């Protein structure tokens, strides 16, 4: 009887949480400059007024110790 109850609980959780895990992010429409009524822009609007000598560099991929500690704490809190 306990096995059947555990199986039913597992299947119920699976059916409740699977749609959220499998759902994808839908792309939003491109944003218009000055529009404030719609959802946030899906892509950044580039400005044509860049200063001479400015370089667009991608963000660094550095991982700091705080991020690692937070991830470890989150993982340990699950058990």
PyMOL commands that set and color helices and strands:
alter all, ss='L'
color gray80, all
select helices_A, chain A and resi 2-22+65-77
alter helices_A, ss='H'
color red, helices_A
deselect
rebuild
show_as cartoon
